[in-house]
C-alpha cells in the first residue's frame, strides 16, 4: 500500500490537497496547487467533505499519485 504525501482538506468552500502533516487551527497552508488556505478552527463536518474539489489541486494530486504509484 502506498502512503500518500498529501491529504484532502475542506477549506474556503472547496476540497483542497495539502501536504501531510499537522497544522494548527487557523494556520495558513500552501496547497499542492500553490494556493493558500486557512486551516479550519474545528474538524470538518460530514457535509464539508461533499464540497466540490478544487480543480487545480485535483490536477496536481493526480500527477503526484501517478508518480508515487509507478
CHARMM-style PDB file with segment names, atoms N, HN, CA, C and O in Angstrom:
ATOM      1  N   UNK     1       0.845  -1.192   0.000  1.00  0.00      PROA
ATOM      2  CA  UNK     1       0.000   0.000   0.000  1.00  0.00      PROA
ATOM      3  C   UNK     1       0.883   1.246   0.000  1.00  0.00      PROA
ATOM      4  O   UNK     1       1.827   1.350   0.784  1.00  0.00      PROA
ATOM      5  N   UNK     2       0.571   2.174  -0.874  1.00  0.00      PROA
ATOM      6  HN  UNK     2      -0.195   2.089  -1.511  1.00  0.00      PROA
ATOM      7  CA  UNK     2       1.309   3.424  -0.977  1.00  0.00      PROA
ATOM      8  C   UNK     2       0.755   4.446   0.014  1.00  0.00      PROA
ATOM      9  O   UNK     2      -0.457   4.639   0.111  1.00  0.00      PROA
ATOM     10  N   UNK     3       1.649   5.091   0.741  1.00  0.00      PROA
ATOM     11  HN  UNK     3       2.634   4.934   0.663  1.00  0.00      PROA
ATOM     12  CA  UNK     3       1.240   6.168   1.645  1.00  0.00      PROA
ATOM     13  C   UNK     3       1.359   7.471   0.871  1.00  0.00      PROA
ATOM     14  O   UNK     3       2.435   7.821   0.385  1.00  0.00      PROA
ATOM     15  N   UNK     4       0.267   8.173   0.763  1.00  0.00      PROA
ATOM     16  HN  UNK     4      -0.607   7.889   1.157  1.00  0.00      PROA
ATOM     17  CA  UNK     4       0.246   9.430   0.021  1.00  0.00      PROA
ATOM     18  C   UNK     4       0.998  10.526   0.769  1.00  0.00      PROA
ATOM     19  O   UNK     4       1.048  10.531   1.999  1.00  0.00      PROA
ATOM     20  N   UNK     5       1.580  11.454   0.011  1.00  0.00      PROA
ATOM     21  HN  UNK     5       1.539  11.450  -0.988  1.00  0.00      PROA
ATOM     22  CA  UNK     5       2.319  12.573   0.594  1.00  0.00      PROA
ATOM     23  C   UNK     5       1.428  13.793   0.799  1.00  0.00      PROA
ATOM     24  O   UNK     5       1.902  14.861   1.187  1.00  0.00      PROA
ATOM     25  N   UNK     6       0.129  13.624   0.535  1.00  0.00      PROA
ATOM     26  HN  UNK     6      -0.256  12.757   0.220  1.00  0.00      PROA
ATOM     27  CA  UNK     6      -0.810  14.724   0.703  1.00  0.00      PROA
ATOM     28  C   UNK     6      -2.126  14.173   1.243  1.00  0.00      PROA
ATOM     29  O   UNK     6      -2.342  12.962   1.294  1.00  0.00      PROA
ATOM     30  N   UNK     7      -3.002  15.098   1.646  1.00  0.00      PROA
ATOM     31  HN  UNK     7      -2.827  16.082   1.604  1.00  0.00      PROA
ATOM     32  CA  UNK     7      -4.342  14.724   2.091  1.00  0.00      PROA
ATOM     33  C   UNK     7      -5.309  15.799   1.627  1.00  0.00      PROA
ATOM     34  O   UNK     7      -4.897  16.874   1.191  1.00  0.00      PROA
ATOM     35  N   UNK     8      -6.589  15.500   1.722  1.00  0.00      PROA
ATOM     36  HN  UNK     8      -6.924  14.627   2.076  1.00  0.00      PROA
ATOM     37  CA  UNK     8      -7.616  16.441   1.288  1.00  0.00      PROA
ATOM     38  C   UNK     8      -8.173  17.193   2.486  1.00  0.00      PROA
ATOM     39  O   UNK     8      -8.331  16.629   3.568  1.00  0.00      PROA
ATOM     40  N   UNK     9      -8.468  18.469   2.283  1.00  0.00      PROA
ATOM     41  HN  UNK     9      -8.340  18.927   1.403  1.00  0.00      PROA
ATOM     42  CA  UNK     9      -8.979  19.327   3.348  1.00  0.00      PROA
ATOM     43  C   UNK     9     -10.088  20.216   2.814  1.00  0.00      PROA
ATOM     44  O   UNK     9      -9.869  20.952   1.852  1.00  0.00      PROA
ATOM     45  N   UNK    10     -11.284  20.168   3.416  1.00  0.00      PROA
ATOM     46  HN  UNK    10     -11.462  19.570   4.197  1.00  0.00      PROA
ATOM     47  CA  UNK    10     -12.313  21.133   3.050  1.00  0.00      PROA
ATOM     48  C   UNK    10     -11.964  22.494   3.654  1.00  0.00      PROA
ATOM     49  O   UNK    10     -11.872  22.637   4.873  1.00  0.00      PROA
ATOM     50  N   UNK    11     -11.774  23.483   2.792  1.00  0.00      PROA
ATOM     51  HN  UNK    11     -11.849  23.367   1.802  1.00  0.00      PROA
ATOM     52  CA  UNK    11     -11.457  24.837   3.260  1.00  0.00      PROA
ATOM     53  C   UNK    11     -11.875  25.834   2.190  1.00  0.00      PROA
ATOM     54  O   UNK    11     -11.767  25.552   0.997  1.00  0.00      PROA
ATOM     55  N   UNK    12     -12.343  26.974   2.607  1.00  0.00      PROA
ATOM     56  HN  UNK    12     -12.430  27.203   3.576  1.00  0.00      PROA
ATOM     57  CA  UNK    12     -12.709  28.044   1.683  1.00  0.00      PROA
ATOM     58  C   UNK    12     -13.697  27.580   0.614  1.00  0.00      PROA
ATOM     59  O   UNK    12     -13.602  28.007  -0.537  1.00  0.00      PROA
ATOM     60  N   UNK    13     -14.638  26.719   0.974  1.00  0.00      PROA
ATOM     61  HN  UNK    13     -14.716  26.373   1.909  1.00  0.00      PROA
ATOM     62  CA  UNK    13     -15.700  26.311   0.069  1.00  0.00      PROA
ATOM     63  C   UNK    13     -15.362  25.211  -0.918  1.00  0.00      PROA
ATOM     64  O   UNK    13     -16.168  24.905  -1.796  1.00  0.00      PROA
ATOM     65  N   UNK    14     -14.171  24.600  -0.791  1.00  0.00      PROA
ATOM     66  HN  UNK    14     -13.516  24.848  -0.078  1.00  0.00      PROA
ATOM     67  CA  UNK    14     -13.782  23.516  -1.704  1.00  0.00      PROA
ATOM     68  C   UNK    14     -12.860  22.552  -0.975  1.00  0.00      PROA
ATOM     69  O   UNK    14     -12.312  22.869   0.081  1.00  0.00      PROA
ATOM     70  N   UNK    15     -12.697  21.363  -1.559  1.00  0.00      PROA
ATOM     71  HN  UNK    15     -13.141  21.105  -2.417  1.00  0.00      PROA
ATOM     72  CA  UNK    15     -11.747  20.384  -1.015  1.00  0.00      PROA
ATOM     73  C   UNK    15     -10.403  20.604  -1.692  1.00  0.00      PROA
ATOM     74  O   UNK    15     -10.296  20.527  -2.916  1.00  0.00      PROA
ATOM     75  N   UNK    16      -9.377  20.877  -0.891  1.00  0.00      PROA
ATOM     76  HN  UNK    16      -9.464  20.939   0.104  1.00  0.00      PROA
ATOM     77  CA  UNK    16      -8.034  21.165  -1.399  1.00  0.00      PROA
ATOM     78  C   UNK    16      -7.060  20.070  -0.980  1.00  0.00      PROA
ATOM     79  O   UNK    16      -7.221  19.455   0.074  1.00  0.00      PROA
ATOM     80  N   UNK    17      -6.050  19.830  -1.812  1.00  0.00      PROA
ATOM     81  HN  UNK    17      -5.919  20.329  -2.668  1.00  0.00      PROA
ATOM     82  CA  UNK    17      -4.988  18.888  -1.485  1.00  0.00      PROA
ATOM     83  C   UNK    17      -3.882  19.660  -0.782  1.00  0.00      PROA
ATOM     84  O   UNK    17      -3.367  20.648  -1.307  1.00  0.00      PROA
ATOM     85  N   UNK    18      -3.522  19.196   0.416  1.00  0.00      PROA
ATOM     86  HN  UNK    18      -3.940  18.393   0.842  1.00  0.00      PROA
ATOM     87  CA  UNK    18      -2.460  19.845   1.193  1.00  0.00      PROA
ATOM     88  C   UNK    18      -1.429  18.795   1.577  1.00  0.00      PROA
ATOM     89  O   UNK    18      -1.743  17.605   1.602  1.00  0.00      PROA
ATOM     90  N   UNK    19      -0.189  19.218   1.882  1.00  0.00      PROA
ATOM     91  HN  UNK    19       0.066  20.185   1.862  1.00  0.00      PROA
ATOM     92  CA  UNK    19       0.822  18.253   2.307  1.00  0.00      PROA
ATOM     93  C   UNK    19       0.388  17.550   3.591  1.00  0.00      PROA
ATOM     94  O   UNK    19      -0.323  18.123   4.416  1.00  0.00      PROA
ATOM     95  N   UNK    20       0.827  16.301   3.748  1.00  0.00      PROA
ATOM     96  HN  UNK    20       1.405  15.835   3.078  1.00  0.00      PROA
ATOM     97  CA  UNK    20       0.572  15.592   5.007  1.00  0.00      PROA
ATOM     98  C   UNK    20       1.301  16.312   6.122  1.00  0.00      PROA
ATOM     99  O   UNK    20       2.352  16.913   5.898  1.00  0.00      PROA
ATOM    100  N   UNK    21       0.761  16.254   7.293  1.00  0.00      PROA
ATOM    101  HN  UNK    21      -0.093  15.766   7.475  1.00  0.00      PROA
ATOM    102  CA  UNK    21       1.399  16.885   8.437  1.00  0.00      PROA
ATOM    103  C   UNK    21       0.362  17.453   9.374  1.00  0.00      PROA
ATOM    104  O   UNK    21      -0.839  17.415   9.104  1.00  0.00      PROA
ATOM    105  N   UNK    22       0.845  17.977  10.472  1.00  0.00      PROA
ATOM    106  HN  UNK    22       1.820  18.008  10.691  1.00  0.00      PROA
ATOM    107  CA  UNK    22      -0.041  18.583  11.469  1.00  0.00      PROA
ATOM    108  C   UNK    22       0.007  20.094  11.316  1.00  0.00      PROA
ATOM    109  O   UNK    22       1.077  20.699  11.257  1.00  0.00      PROA
ATOM    110  N   UNK    23      -1.164  20.682  11.255  1.00  0.00      PROA
ATOM    111  HN  UNK    23      -2.034  20.191  11.304  1.00  0.00      PROA
ATOM    112  CA  UNK    23      -1.276  22.124  11.134  1.00  0.00      PROA
ATOM    113  C   UNK    23      -2.235  22.612  12.200  1.00  0.00      PROA
ATOM    114  O   UNK    23      -3.231  21.953  12.499  1.00  0.00      PROA
ATOM    115  N   UNK    24      -1.941  23.753  12.767  1.00  0.00      PROA
ATOM    116  HN  UNK    24      -1.132  24.288  12.525  1.00  0.00      PROA
ATOM    117  CA  UNK    24      -2.769  24.316  13.831  1.00  0.00      PROA
ATOM    118  C   UNK    24      -4.024  24.959  13.248  1.00  0.00      PROA
ATOM    119  O   UNK    24      -3.996  25.465  12.126  1.00  0.00      PROA
ATOM    120  N   UNK    25      -5.132  24.945  14.005  1.00  0.00      PROA
ATOM    121  HN  UNK    25      -5.155  24.534  14.916  1.00  0.00      PROA
ATOM    122  CA  UNK    25      -6.329  25.652  13.557  1.00  0.00      PROA
ATOM    123  C   UNK    25      -5.992  27.115  13.257  1.00  0.00      PROA
ATOM    124  O   UNK    25      -5.312  27.779  14.040  1.00  0.00      PROA
ATOM    125  N   UNK    26      -6.471  27.603  12.126  1.00  0.00      PROA
ATOM    126  HN  UNK    26      -7.023  27.064  11.489  1.00  0.00      PROA
ATOM    127  CA  UNK    26      -6.211  28.981  11.734  1.00  0.00      PROA
ATOM    128  C   UNK    26      -4.905  29.189  10.988  1.00  0.00      PROA
ATOM    129  O   UNK    26      -4.669  30.266  10.440  1.00  0.00      PROA
ATOM    130  N   UNK    27      -4.053  28.172  10.961  1.00  0.00      PROA
ATOM    131  HN  UNK    27      -4.244  27.297  11.407  1.00  0.00      PROA
ATOM    132  CA  UNK    27      -2.764  28.288  10.276  1.00  0.00      PROA
ATOM    133  C   UNK    27      -2.974  28.311   8.761  1.00  0.00      PROA
ATOM    134  O   UNK    27      -3.826  27.595   8.235  1.00  0.00      PROA
ATOM    135  N   UNK    28      -2.191  29.136   8.069  1.00  0.00      PROA
ATOM    136  HN  UNK    28      -1.499  29.718   8.496  1.00  0.00      PROA
ATOM    137  CA  UNK    28      -2.245  29.155   6.613  1.00  0.00      PROA
ATOM    138  C   UNK    28      -1.379  28.023   6.066  1.00  0.00      PROA
ATOM    139  O   UNK    28      -0.263  27.792   6.532  1.00  0.00      PROA
ATOM    140  N   UNK    29      -1.922  27.317   5.058  1.00  0.00      PROA
ATOM    141  HN  UNK    29      -2.828  27.505   4.680  1.00  0.00      PROA
ATOM    142  CA  UNK    29      -1.239  26.166   4.467  1.00  0.00      PROA
ATOM    143  C   UNK    29      -1.230  26.356   2.953  1.00  0.00      PROA
ATOM    144  O   UNK    29      -2.224  26.784   2.367  1.00  0.00      PROA
ATOM    145  N   UNK    30      -0.109  26.035   2.333  1.00  0.00      PROA
ATOM    146  HN  UNK    30       0.698  25.687   2.809  1.00  0.00      PROA
ATOM    147  CA  UNK    30       0.012  26.110   0.883  1.00  0.00      PROA
ATOM    148  C   UNK    30      -0.471  24.799   0.281  1.00  0.00      PROA
ATOM    149  O   UNK    30       0.036  23.734   0.632  1.00  0.00      PROA
ATOM    150  N   UNK    31      -1.445  24.864  -0.620  1.00  0.00      PROA
ATOM    151  HN  UNK    31      -1.857  25.729  -0.905  1.00  0.00      PROA
ATOM    152  CA  UNK    31      -1.974  23.664  -1.255  1.00  0.00      PROA
ATOM    153  C   UNK    31      -0.983  23.150  -2.303  1.00  0.00      PROA
ATOM    154  O   UNK    31      -0.002  23.818  -2.627  1.00  0.00      PROA
ATOM    155  N   UNK    32      -1.255  21.964  -2.821  1.00  0.00      PROA
ATOM    156  HN  UNK    32      -2.052  21.421  -2.559  1.00  0.00      PROA
ATOM    157  CA  UNK    32      -0.415  21.420  -3.886  1.00  0.00      PROA
ATOM    158  C   UNK    32      -0.453  22.308  -5.119  1.00  0.00      PROA
ATOM    159  O   UNK    32       0.485  22.298  -5.917  1.00  0.00      PROA
ATOM    160  N   UNK    33      -1.519  23.071  -5.286  1.00  0.00      PROA
ATOM    161  HN  UNK    33      -2.281  23.080  -4.638  1.00  0.00      PROA
ATOM    162  CA  UNK    33      -1.669  23.962  -6.440  1.00  0.00      PROA
ATOM    163  C   UNK    33      -1.151  25.374  -6.139  1.00  0.00      PROA
ATOM    164  O   UNK    33      -1.462  26.320  -6.863  1.00  0.00      PROA
ATOM    165  N   UNK    34      -0.362  25.510  -5.074  1.00  0.00      PROA
ATOM    166  HN  UNK    34      -0.109  24.742  -4.486  1.00  0.00      PROA
ATOM    167  CA  UNK    34       0.241  26.786  -4.680  1.00  0.00      PROA
ATOM    168  C   UNK    34      -0.777  27.868  -4.329  1.00  0.00      PROA
ATOM    169  O   UNK    34      -0.535  29.052  -4.559  1.00  0.00      PROA
ATOM    170  N   UNK    35      -1.905  27.461  -3.778  1.00  0.00      PROA
ATOM    171  HN  UNK    35      -2.101  26.499  -3.591  1.00  0.00      PROA
ATOM    172  CA  UNK    35      -2.887  28.403  -3.250  1.00  0.00      PROA
ATOM    173  C   UNK    35      -2.821  28.337  -1.728  1.00  0.00      PROA
ATOM    174  O   UNK    35      -2.539  27.278  -1.167  1.00  0.00      PROA
ATOM    175  N   UNK    36      -3.075  29.436  -1.066  1.00  0.00      PROA
ATOM    176  HN  UNK    36      -3.304  30.297  -1.521  1.00  0.00      PROA
ATOM    177  CA  UNK    36      -3.055  29.461   0.390  1.00  0.00      PROA
ATOM    178  C   UNK    36      -4.481  29.288   0.913  1.00  0.00      PROA
ATOM    179  O   UNK    36      -5.400  29.993   0.497  1.00  0.00      PROA
ATOM    180  N   UNK    37      -4.645  28.336   1.833  1.00  0.00      PROA
ATOM    181  HN  UNK    37      -3.898  27.764   2.171  1.00  0.00      PROA
ATOM    182  CA  UNK    37      -5.924  28.151   2.525  1.00  0.00      PROA
ATOM    183  C   UNK    37      -5.647  28.190   4.019  1.00  0.00      PROA
ATOM    184  O   UNK    37      -4.530  27.930   4.467  1.00  0.00      PROA
ATOM    185  N   UNK    38      -6.669  28.515   4.770  1.00  0.00      PROA
ATOM    186  HN  UNK    38      -7.576  28.726   4.406  1.00  0.00      PROA
ATOM    187  CA  UNK    38      -6.537  28.571   6.230  1.00  0.00      PROA
ATOM    188  C   UNK    38      -7.160  27.319   6.827  1.00  0.00      PROA
ATOM    189  O   UNK    38      -8.275  26.937   6.471  1.00  0.00      PROA
ATOM    190  N   UNK    39      -6.435  26.686   7.731  1.00  0.00      PROA
ATOM    191  HN  UNK    39      -5.530  26.996   8.020  1.00  0.00      PROA
ATOM    192  CA  UNK    39      -6.961  25.516   8.422  1.00  0.00      PROA
ATOM    193  C   UNK    39      -8.205  25.921   9.199  1.00  0.00      PROA
ATOM    194  O   UNK    39      -8.224  26.972   9.840  1.00  0.00      PROA
ATOM    195  N   UNK    40      -9.250  25.087   9.144  1.00  0.00      PROA
ATOM    196  HN  UNK    40      -9.234  24.234   8.623  1.00  0.00      PROA
ATOM    197  CA  UNK    40     -10.478  25.419   9.874  1.00  0.00      PROA
ATOM    198  C   UNK    40     -10.240  25.413  11.387  1.00  0.00      PROA
ATOM    199  O   UNK    40      -9.310  24.776  11.883  1.00  0.00      PROA
ATOM    200  N   UNK    41     -11.084  26.124  12.090  1.00  0.00      PROA
ATOM    201  HN  UNK    41     -11.839  26.641  11.687  1.00  0.00      PROA
ATOM    202  CA  UNK    41     -10.986  26.204  13.547  1.00  0.00      PROA
ATOM    203  C   UNK    41     -11.503  24.940  14.217  1.00  0.00      PROA
ATOM    204  O   UNK    41     -11.224  24.692  15.390  1.00  0.00      PROA
ATOM    205  N   UNK    42     -12.263  24.137  13.462  1.00  0.00      PROA
ATOM    206  HN  UNK    42     -12.489  24.338  12.509  1.00  0.00      PROA
ATOM    207  CA  UNK    42     -12.813  22.896  14.018  1.00  0.00      PROA
ATOM    208  C   UNK    42     -12.678  21.807  12.958  1.00  0.00      PROA
ATOM    209  O   UNK    42     -12.380  22.084  11.796  1.00  0.00      PROA
ATOM    210  N   UNK    43     -12.900  20.581  13.376  1.00  0.00      PROA
ATOM    211  HN  UNK    43     -13.142  20.356  14.320  1.00  0.00      PROA
ATOM    212  CA  UNK    43     -12.863  19.460  12.427  1.00  0.00      PROA
ATOM    213  C   UNK    43     -13.962  19.628  11.385  1.00  0.00      PROA
ATOM    214  O   UNK    43     -15.084  20.008  11.721  1.00  0.00      PROA
ATOM    215  N   UNK    44     -13.647  19.345  10.120  1.00  0.00      PROA
ATOM    216  HN  UNK    44     -12.737  19.036   9.847  1.00  0.00      PROA
ATOM    217  CA  UNK    44     -14.684  19.444   9.092  1.00  0.00      PROA
ATOM    218  C   UNK    44     -15.843  18.490   9.387  1.00  0.00      PROA
ATOM    219  O   UNK    44     -15.637  17.366   9.843  1.00  0.00      PROA
ATOM    220  N   UNK    45     -17.050  18.954   9.123  1.00  0.00      PROA
ATOM    221  HN  UNK    45     -17.217  19.868   8.753  1.00  0.00      PROA
ATOM    222  CA  UNK    45     -18.237  18.125   9.299  1.00  0.00      PROA
ATOM    223  C   UNK    45     -18.476  17.244   8.089  1.00  0.00      PROA
ATOM    224  O   UNK    45     -17.754  17.319   7.094  1.00  0.00      PROA
ATOM    225  N   UNK    46     -19.490  16.416   8.185  1.00  0.00      PROA
ATOM    226  HN  UNK    46     -20.076  16.356   8.993  1.00  0.00      PROA
ATOM    227  CA  UNK    46     -19.798  15.479   7.101  1.00  0.00      PROA
ATOM    228  C   UNK    46     -20.117  16.190   5.790  1.00  0.00      PROA
ATOM    229  O   UNK    46     -19.690  15.736   4.728  1.00  0.00      PROA
ATOM    230  N   UNK    47     -20.850  17.285   5.844  1.00  0.00      PROA
ATOM    231  HN  UNK    47     -21.196  17.653   6.707  1.00  0.00      PROA
ATOM    232  CA  UNK    47     -21.242  17.961   4.614  1.00  0.00      PROA
ATOM    233  C   UNK    47     -20.073  18.677   3.945  1.00  0.00      PROA
ATOM    234  O   UNK    47     -20.051  18.809   2.721  1.00  0.00      PROA
ATOM    235  N   UNK    48     -19.112  19.134   4.721  1.00  0.00      PROA
ATOM    236  HN  UNK    48     -19.130  19.027   5.715  1.00  0.00      PROA
ATOM    237  CA  UNK    48     -17.968  19.816   4.131  1.00  0.00      PROA
ATOM    238  C   UNK    48     -17.141  18.888   3.244  1.00  0.00      PROA
ATOM    239  O   UNK    48     -16.474  19.343   2.315  1.00  0.00      PROA
ATOM    240  N   UNK    49     -17.184  17.587   3.532  1.00  0.00      PROA
ATOM    241  HN  UNK    49     -17.725  17.217   4.287  1.00  0.00      PROA
ATOM    242  CA  UNK    49     -16.461  16.634   2.681  1.00  0.00      PROA
ATOM    243  C   UNK    49     -17.142  16.464   1.337  1.00  0.00      PROA
ATOM    244  O   UNK    49     -16.565  15.870   0.426  1.00  0.00      PROA
ATOM    245  N   UNK    50     -18.371  16.979   1.194  1.00  0.00      PROA
ATOM    246  HN  UNK    50     -18.839  17.461   1.934  1.00  0.00      PROA
ATOM    247  CA  UNK    50     -19.086  16.903  -0.074  1.00  0.00      PROA
ATOM    248  C   UNK    50     -18.881  18.152  -0.932  1.00  0.00      PROA
ATOM    249  O   UNK    50     -19.419  18.235  -2.036  1.00  0.00      PROA
ATOM    250  N   UNK    51     -18.116  19.115  -0.439  1.00  0.00      PROA
ATOM    251  HN  UNK    51     -17.680  19.047   0.458  1.00  0.00      PROA
ATOM    252  CA  UNK    51     -17.847  20.319  -1.219  1.00  0.00      PROA
ATOM    253  C   UNK    51     -17.151  19.933  -2.523  1.00  0.00      PROA
ATOM    254  O   UNK    51     -16.531  18.873  -2.601  1.00  0.00      PROA
ATOM    255  N   UNK    52     -17.249  20.783  -3.547  1.00  0.00      PROA
ATOM    256  HN  UNK    52     -17.753  21.644  -3.484  1.00  0.00      PROA
ATOM    257  CA  UNK    52     -16.561  20.469  -4.808  1.00  0.00      PROA
ATOM    258  C   UNK    52     -15.048  20.447  -4.612  1.00  0.00      PROA
ATOM    259  O   UNK    52     -14.506  21.142  -3.752  1.00  0.00      PROA
ATOM    260  N   UNK    53     -14.387  19.644  -5.415  1.00  0.00      PROA
ATOM    261  HN  UNK    53     -14.827  19.079  -6.113  1.00  0.00      PROA
ATOM    262  CA  UNK    53     -12.931  19.531  -5.352  1.00  0.00      PROA
ATOM    263  C   UNK    53     -12.305  20.671  -6.150  1.00  0.00      PROA
ATOM    264  O   UNK    53     -12.742  20.971  -7.261  1.00  0.00      PROA
ATOM    265  N   UNK    54     -11.295  21.296  -5.588  1.00  0.00      PROA
ATOM    266  HN  UNK    54     -10.940  21.052  -4.686  1.00  0.00      PROA
ATOM    267  CA  UNK    54     -10.525  22.322  -6.290  1.00  0.00      PROA
ATOM    268  C   UNK    54      -9.876  21.661  -7.515  1.00  0.00      PROA
ATOM    269  O   UNK    54      -9.097  20.719  -7.369  1.00  0.00      PROA
ATOM    270  N   UNK    55     -10.192  22.148  -8.707  1.00  0.00      PROA
ATOM    271  HN  UNK    55     -10.825  22.913  -8.825  1.00  0.00      PROA
ATOM    272  CA  UNK    55      -9.691  21.512  -9.925  1.00  0.00      PROA
ATOM    273  C   UNK    55      -8.174  21.638 -10.073  1.00  0.00      PROA
ATOM    274  O   UNK    55      -7.529  20.738 -10.611  1.00  0.00      PROA
ATOM    275  N   UNK    56      -7.607  22.739  -9.601  1.00  0.00      PROA
ATOM    276  HN  UNK    56      -8.131  23.469  -9.163  1.00  0.00      PROA
ATOM    277  CA  UNK    56      -6.153  22.900  -9.660  1.00  0.00      PROA
ATOM    278  C   UNK    56      -5.465  21.881  -8.745  1.00  0.00      PROA
ATOM    279  O   UNK    56      -4.459  21.284  -9.129  1.00  0.00      PROA
ATOM    280  N   UNK    57      -6.001  21.681  -7.541  1.00  0.00      PROA
ATOM    281  HN  UNK    57      -6.817  22.167  -7.228  1.00  0.00      PROA
ATOM    282  CA  UNK    57      -5.441  20.679  -6.621  1.00  0.00      PROA
ATOM    283  C   UNK    57      -5.615  19.271  -7.197  1.00  0.00      PROA
ATOM    284  O   UNK    57      -4.721  18.432  -7.083  1.00  0.00      PROA
ATOM    285  N   UNK    58      -6.772  19.020  -7.815  1.00  0.00      PROA
ATOM    286  HN  UNK    58      -7.498  19.702  -7.908  1.00  0.00      PROA
ATOM    287  CA  UNK    58      -7.040  17.707  -8.394  1.00  0.00      PROA
ATOM    288  C   UNK    58      -5.997  17.362  -9.461  1.00  0.00      PROA
ATOM    289  O   UNK    58      -5.485  16.243  -9.489  1.00  0.00      PROA
ATOM    290  N   UNK    59      -5.683  18.317 -10.333  1.00  0.00      PROA
ATOM    291  HN  UNK    59      -6.099  19.226 -10.309  1.00  0.00      PROA
ATOM    292  CA  UNK    59      -4.719  18.074 -11.411  1.00  0.00      PROA
ATOM    293  C   UNK    59      -3.338  17.731 -10.849  1.00  0.00      PROA
ATOM    294  O   UNK    59      -2.691  16.793 -11.315  1.00  0.00      PROA
ATOM    295  N   UNK    60      -2.889  18.491  -9.847  1.00  0.00      PROA
ATOM    296  HN  UNK    60      -3.415  19.253  -9.468  1.00  0.00      PROA
ATOM    297  CA  UNK    60      -1.568  18.240  -9.262  1.00  0.00      PROA
ATOM    298  C   UNK    60      -1.581  16.918  -8.486  1.00  0.00      PROA
ATOM    299  O   UNK    60      -0.624  16.147  -8.560  1.00  0.00      PROA
ATOM    300  N   UNK    61      -2.649  16.660  -7.751  1.00  0.00      PROA
ATOM    301  HN  UNK    61      -3.426  17.287  -7.690  1.00  0.00      PROA
ATOM    302  CA  UNK    61      -2.743  15.415  -6.973  1.00  0.00      PROA
ATOM    303  C   UNK    61      -2.733  14.204  -7.899  1.00  0.00      PROA
ATOM    304  O   UNK    61      -2.091  13.196  -7.601  1.00  0.00      PROA
ATOM    305  N   UNK    62      -3.436  14.300  -9.010  1.00  0.00      PROA
ATOM    306  HN  UNK    62      -3.957  15.118  -9.251  1.00  0.00      PROA
ATOM    307  CA  UNK    62      -3.485  13.187  -9.961  1.00  0.00      PROA
ATOM    308  C   UNK    62      -2.094  12.877 -10.516  1.00  0.00      PROA
ATOM    309  O   UNK    62      -1.715  11.711 -10.623  1.00  0.00      PROA
ATOM    310  N   UNK    63      -1.337  13.914 -10.867  1.00  0.00      PROA
ATOM    311  HN  UNK    63      -1.645  14.861 -10.780  1.00  0.00      PROA
ATOM    312  CA  UNK    63       0.032  13.716 -11.346  1.00  0.00      PROA
ATOM    313  C   UNK    63       0.902  13.090 -10.264  1.00  0.00      PROA
ATOM    314  O   UNK    63       1.694  12.188 -10.536  1.00  0.00      PROA
ATOM    315  N   UNK    64       0.749  13.574  -9.042  1.00  0.00      PROA
ATOM    316  HN  UNK    64       0.106  14.307  -8.821  1.00  0.00      PROA
ATOM    317  CA  UNK    64       1.566  13.063  -7.937  1.00  0.00      PROA
ATOM    318  C   UNK    64       1.256  11.592  -7.658  1.00  0.00      PROA
ATOM    319  O   UNK    64       2.172  10.808  -7.412  1.00  0.00      PROA
ATOM    320  N   UNK    65      -0.011  11.213  -7.692  1.00  0.00      PROA
ATOM    321  HN  UNK    65      -0.755  11.850  -7.892  1.00  0.00      PROA
ATOM    322  CA  UNK    65      -0.394   9.809  -7.464  1.00  0.00      PROA
ATOM    323  C   UNK    65       0.197   8.914  -8.557  1.00  0.00      PROA
ATOM    324  O   UNK    65       0.686   7.820  -8.276  1.00  0.00      PROA
ATOM    325  N   UNK    66       0.148   9.377  -9.777  1.00  0.00      PROA
ATOM    326  HN  UNK    66      -0.249  10.266 -10.006  1.00  0.00      PROA
ATOM    327  CA  UNK    66       0.724   8.589 -10.863  1.00  0.00      PROA
ATOM    328  C   UNK    66       2.214   8.388 -10.666  1.00  0.00      PROA
ATOM    329  O   UNK    66       2.718   7.295 -10.922  1.00  0.00      PROA
ATOM    330  N   UNK    67       2.942   9.413 -10.216  1.00  0.00      PROA
ATOM    331  HN  UNK    67       2.533  10.302 -10.008  1.00  0.00      PROA
ATOM    332  CA  UNK    67       4.388   9.282  -9.952  1.00  0.00      PROA
ATOM    333  C   UNK    67       4.632   8.343  -8.765  1.00  0.00      PROA
ATOM    334  O   UNK    67       5.504   7.476  -8.825  1.00  0.00      PROA
ATOM    335  N   UNK    68       3.863   8.517  -7.696  1.00  0.00      PROA
ATOM    336  HN  UNK    68       3.154   9.221  -7.647  1.00  0.00      PROA
ATOM    337  CA  UNK    68       4.061   7.707  -6.493  1.00  0.00      PROA
ATOM    338  C   UNK    68       3.746   6.237  -6.742  1.00  0.00      PROA
ATOM    339  O   UNK    68       4.356   5.364  -6.124  1.00  0.00      PROA
ATOM    340  N   UNK    69       2.809   5.951  -7.633  1.00  0.00      PROA
ATOM    341  HN  UNK    69       2.314   6.661  -8.135  1.00  0.00      PROA
ATOM    342  CA  UNK    69       2.410   4.570  -7.897  1.00  0.00      PROA
ATOM    343  C   UNK    69       3.298   3.874  -8.925  1.00  0.00      PROA
ATOM    344  O   UNK    69       3.203   2.660  -9.110  1.00  0.00      PROA
ATOM    345  N   UNK    70       4.154   4.635  -9.590  1.00  0.00      PROA
ATOM    346  HN  UNK    70       4.231   5.621  -9.440  1.00  0.00      PROA
ATOM    347  CA  UNK    70       4.990   3.984 -10.610  1.00  0.00      PROA
ATOM    348  C   UNK    70       6.335   3.572 -10.070  1.00  0.00      PROA
ATOM    349  OT1 UNK    70       7.151   3.013 -10.804  1.00  0.00      PROA
TER     350      UNK     70
END
